[in-house]
């Protein structure tokens, strides 16, 4: 049976309560009759012969690029860059697709007698990956072969000797990337395209770049003009990134490998999380209830460890390689095929359940700023055409939003929360008043480079990610969140969904249209 | 020139006009009132004020600051306008002297000035009821003597009016007449000279006892209990302070015992009584009058109703009652509290001075009990009603309800209080020994506060209890005879008739409104306006004028210690079985390590760092980097790290001074201009475990900080220091702006007393909490050939 497409369910009085993700737990909410629930498409069937598909893609490139084996020669400098820990979400079951591709690339390199190989986790301003995380991403064999000799490492966007300035675009955007990449005869980039924002020129131009260049598109102005940044054709973020990428492609020979995954997100026994509520059988319901009760009673740390331990059984749906833009066109089409669900008309109130993991808290804590970014940055922007929620509408999200921070991963977030958000939540003001200081801070730079900290400027980007939504919405309500934390974010805390809907009526009237965005598994609303 | 306001109709004023009046004790409550009254109501008398030389500045300045600027002179200042200063100084001669010194410590010229007086009012005294025996003897007993002797030696014989107290009559019931004690049928003959010798000898004996080895050991232990391992200089200073306090405490005890053994309630009345006796014996040709007031309280009408100087005897009791801290006190409901407003005492002295001496030494008592008694129950019920109508507010803005006053006998109450105090002491010992800090240790602060209230209540009862139970009735026949002689003008200008007092009016409208102002208690529910004390102190430490900020590490910036760092580093490269063995062994050693650490931290570090013997330098350096993420940053206090950075942003230099090893704290370099840490020697690529220098702990930490500051031209007065333990006191005391961080119980109390900023910094909420400080294992793997 081929996978069923997503759908928009009209809630009736008999519709069972709808599952909302709620951080490390779940909650059930009875939505008012007449509400809509947007369900994702079922996972597409995966490619069976993954190794064959990889080999085929590497040897049959798209666009103006030669087959990979033809690009290899003895004595060359080869650099393989790959997406970091922020993808996919949750982390995928071993073997990670990156490792499988890299092995194949290394085989070709070995066959051609290539000795000078560097493998770089393309972090941009994300935290460094730990040894274990690197090992998971590239696989044991690659890790053991390259890590001890220092040929497998994390990119360092603050290394004064590690970056090369390649020039400026016509619009004055600086193009600066890893010197090793620039000096290489070939740069192979291995990507996982989880959402439509990923990949393309963004891979190298952002992944192997630093603050100096990234600030040209990671800013409030760009975000206000990206509607949405998940929709490349209407994204100022991509326009600017593409300009940088094209300039960069003139100097660096890039062989882009992009993959798409299906939405087989939750392994057993959590697979009920991707079922539609009314289709659950007795066993599913028992599991669901048991899981909920169990999780609710567990200590936060235990719960977090269990949830962060989830490894998704993702299946590969496509792999394409070659010239960046040609590859990315195909990739994007494949992402859309899996994720786009047609929705007719906007809604007054959009509800969403924020899950336990986002791109920036893998093996970490989803702090309040990341909660905001997950809801208003990612989920709000997962639309094509027009936002799922109308201008002046309301977003209601569910998440415990605890006042918790990972001290090693998110040091600048703690200060951002205590200092910046205590002062203002206006993205423009924050950018003007605080960004430079945090971005150039010596201590954050030290922690980014030597510890496992996100760059000092990173919390600012998370907040800018919300800028489009903050401009668009009349209010944001968090159900079940820590009151102090929610207020600091500038949102309104509510203890129940009914309270939240009541509060929403302040701006959208007493009989608003309500649409629930049933994500994850990943879904993108094609609003017509 | 406009003539002065006082018209010289009054006989008293006329009699005193043109006289020279010497006054001792002018900076006291009664003295100030007397000076004001004489300047204002007697046109051209000249005052010679004998004032003790202040530590800084001269006596003229002291008179200006402590007497003439007092609000008692507001009225006169208004009357005299711009001429006030000139007129006042033209009528006052100030001489520097001290009644506790033979010859009063006067220069020849000052002696001449002092002895030129027609009238000498000796009002200088120590009015504390719980002074050390010898202090009261020197001032209250010998003071009047010395004044008399100076006059005799100068061959002058002015009228000496010596101020004493009604309570010299002692703990007795019934009438107490205006007669010398030696004329009383109840008199016990006491040789005052023998008392002086005994008091001095007692001090010498106690001092000798305090220097015996056992006692010195005890003071040393007490100092250590209070300060912990604070280093030799501080502990020695504290120990010596303890010794001196012990001698003083014993002298207080000796004073109380001696006084009560002779029938006086306290050392004050005892010394005053003997002082009178001595004067009587040696006055010779000098005409002598003794004026004995009862309990002097705020003014009835002059210079203005309610005027008071200082926080006197009844006020602390009243305020404690209104705050709900004290609800019982020894006494009988129908007992009499003999209170007399200060202006009546000053007026009586003027009248006595104007009348001149009697042929033989005489006494005037200025008291209310026999003619217009204030009953204890009236006092308490009036006070209770007033505070019910005008409650004091607690810091949260809630009114404090006053309890019903319970009248008790002294004995039972004192015993009960002592039992509670003993229980508190025992709990206190336990709490102080607990390894708690920061907000958890606040319990110690609360206990200290409760203990303070208990001590205070006990103290009040010990000191003032006898007055609540005193049933003597002070006769004022001679005073009233003097009153009867006055004409209408004198009675208006120099009123001292206690019958005129309406007690309810006095307590409700005059005294209590003044008391609450003097006590600075909160009488409105308003929340504080403006920044809190903490934010003001915080702004101070971050002010751009500051020069530097010095930080301790453990428990100030991170919730970890040298044992954890060591354990982490030591286990990082062990196999799993060895790691478990190591963890168990370290846990087993914890108590002995902890004890050693508490006893002497330097010794502990030297002992502990031996364990690094044989450790490879390069591996440890490599692992230290991981230590930063996995231990130091994981266990750090983000608030503390932020504070360091705020200091840097404010342009201050920052320095970390820690007993931790340099290799473990090296990753913190970007936060500090300098890191001063313990260092272990290495030979041929391995550590020896021997320390290269004395670790910066206790007083060494302060020295190291001061040396660093001076080498960088930084002023310690403009320095800020952050630390968590009493052993860091030397460093905290060495700077102008000490900050106690997550203080342990001992330091909480010290910081509270000294008004230091206290910060409670915690780890990032929700962050990882590793159970054991065990380094995540390093997997060593061999490199695989890439290309074959």
HADDOCK unambig.tbl for C-alpha pairs under 7 A between the chains (distance, minus, plus):
assign (segid A and resid 110 and name CA) (segid B and resid 786 and name CA) 6.61 0.50 0.50
assign (segid A and resid 110 and name CA) (segid B and resid 787 and name CA) 4.50 0.50 0.50
assign (segid A and resid 110 and name CA) (segid B and resid 788 and name CA) 6.71 0.50 0.50
assign (segid A and resid 113 and name CA) (segid B and resid 787 and name CA) 6.23 0.50 0.50
assign (segid A and resid 114 and name CA) (segid B and resid 787 and name CA) 6.97 0.50 0.50
assign (segid A and resid 115 and name CA) (segid B and resid 787 and name CA) 6.48 0.50 0.50
assign (segid A and resid 144 and name CA) (segid B and resid 781 and name CA) 6.22 0.50 0.50
assign (segid A and resid 144 and name CA) (segid B and resid 782 and name CA) 6.74 0.50 0.50
assign (segid A and resid 144 and name CA) (segid B and resid 783 and name CA) 5.94 0.50 0.50
assign (segid A and resid 144 and name CA) (segid B and resid 784 and name CA) 6.58 0.50 0.50
assign (segid A and resid 145 and name CA) (segid B and resid 783 and name CA) 4.74 0.50 0.50
assign (segid A and resid 145 and name CA) (segid B and resid 784 and name CA) 4.30 0.50 0.50
assign (segid A and resid 145 and name CA) (segid B and resid 785 and name CA) 6.65 0.50 0.50
assign (segid A and resid 145 and name CA) (segid B and resid 786 and name CA) 6.73 0.50 0.50
assign (segid A and resid 146 and name CA) (segid B and resid 783 and name CA) 6.80 0.50 0.50
assign (segid A and resid 148 and name CA) (segid B and resid 783 and name CA) 6.25 0.50 0.50
assign (segid A and resid 149 and name CA) (segid B and resid 783 and name CA) 6.98 0.50 0.50
assign (segid A and resid 403 and name CA) (segid B and resid 765 and name CA) 6.68 0.50 0.50
assign (segid A and resid 404 and name CA) (segid B and resid 764 and name CA) 6.87 0.50 0.50
assign (segid A and resid 404 and name CA) (segid B and resid 765 and name CA) 4.77 0.50 0.50
assign (segid A and resid 404 and name CA) (segid B and resid 766 and name CA) 4.67 0.50 0.50
assign (segid A and resid 404 and name CA) (segid B and resid 767 and name CA) 7.00 0.50 0.50
assign (segid A and resid 405 and name CA) (segid B and resid 764 and name CA) 5.89 0.50 0.50
assign (segid A and resid 405 and name CA) (segid B and resid 765 and name CA) 6.06 0.50 0.50
assign (segid A and resid 405 and name CA) (segid B and resid 766 and name CA) 6.07 0.50 0.50
assign (segid A and resid 405 and name CA) (segid B and resid 767 and name CA) 6.13 0.50 0.50
assign (segid A and resid 406 and name CA) (segid B and resid 764 and name CA) 6.79 0.50 0.50
assign (segid A and resid 406 and name CA) (segid B and resid 766 and name CA) 7.00 0.50 0.50
assign (segid A and resid 406 and name CA) (segid B and resid 767 and name CA) 4.95 0.50 0.50
assign (segid A and resid 407 and name CA) (segid B and resid 633 and name CA) 6.40 0.50 0.50
assign (segid A and resid 407 and name CA) (segid B and resid 634 and name CA) 5.59 0.50 0.50
assign (segid A and resid 407 and name CA) (segid B and resid 764 and name CA) 5.66 0.50 0.50
assign (segid A and resid 407 and name CA) (segid B and resid 767 and name CA) 6.10 0.50 0.50
assign (segid A and resid 408 and name CA) (segid B and resid 629 and name CA) 6.07 0.50 0.50
assign (segid A and resid 408 and name CA) (segid B and resid 633 and name CA) 5.77 0.50 0.50
assign (segid A and resid 408 and name CA) (segid B and resid 634 and name CA) 5.74 0.50 0.50
assign (segid A and resid 442 and name CA) (segid B and resid 670 and name CA) 6.77 0.50 0.50
assign (segid A and resid 443 and name CA) (segid B and resid 670 and name CA) 5.86 0.50 0.50
assign (segid A and resid 443 and name CA) (segid B and resid 671 and name CA) 6.39 0.50 0.50
assign (segid A and resid 451 and name CA) (segid B and resid 629 and name CA) 5.36 0.50 0.50
assign (segid A and resid 452 and name CA) (segid B and resid 629 and name CA) 6.86 0.50 0.50
